[in-house]
Amino acid sequence: MGYLVGIDVGGTFTDGAVVTEGGEVRLFKTPTVSQEPSRGFVACLEKAARAFGLTLPAFLAQVDKLTYGTTLATNLLLEGGTAPTALVTTR
């Protein structure tokens, strides 16, 4: 079994967790780039790879499962940061 990785891209920070084969949990945090959330995602993976002494490709080669989540859309809805929206349906 390799690494299990979970990453959550939030409005301010991108948080990552890596579980090793031995069950050790290591946590990582990088800033989220609001106009380009994927940059925070990749930065978090790169930070984790460096912590294990690996390049990003070598780290990813050992990842068995990567789970992604985001609260960006939820935050926009809760803070009223979206354009007025309606859902129109028919039969």
N, C-alpha and C positions, 0 to 999 in steps of 0.2 A: 504494500500500500504506500502511496506517495502522500503528498500534501493535500489537505482539504482547505480550500480558500473561500472566504465569503467577503464580499465588498458591498458597501452601501454608500451611494453617492447622495449626499445631503446638500442643503443649500449653502452651507459654509464649509463643511469639511467632508472629505471622503474617508470612511473608516474601513479598515481591513482587518480580518482575523485569519490566521493560518494555524491549522492543527497539524502537528507532525505525526509521524508513524508512532512515536512513543506517547502520544497524547498531550504533548506540550502545546499550550495555546499562546501565540504571540500576536500582539495587537499593533496596528500601524495606523497613522493618521496623516493625511495630506490635505492641503487646501483644495476646495472645489473651485474650478474655473467656471463661473455661471454661464458664460457664452459658449463654452465648449467643455461640458462635463466629462467627456471621454479623457481629457488631459489629466484630471484628478484621478480617474480610474487607473490609467496607465502609470501615473506617478506613484500610486499606492502599491501597485504590483512591483515596480522597480525598487521601491524602498524595502519591500519584503525580500526580494531577491538578494539585494545587497546585505541584508541582515543575516542571510544564510550563506553568504560568501559566494553567490552565484550570479551569473549574468541573467538577464530577463529570459532569454530563450532557454537556457539550461534550467532555470527555475520552473518555467511553464512546462517543460518536458517531464517534470516530476510531479505535476499537479494532476491528481486523479479526478477531482471535482472542483469546479469553480461556480459559485453561486453569486448572482448579482441582484441587488435591490436598489431602489431609489425612493426618496421622499420628495423629490423635486416637484412632481405634479401635485402631490398632497399639499405641500407648502404653498404652492401658487393658489390652490383653491381656498385654503384656510385663510390666507392673507389677502384674498381678493385681488390677486395680481394677474388675473386673466381677463381677456376681452369678454364683453357680454356674449353669452352663448345660449342657444336654445336647441332643443331636440324636437324635431317635427317628424311624426310617423303617420303612416296610413295602415289600413288593414293589410 
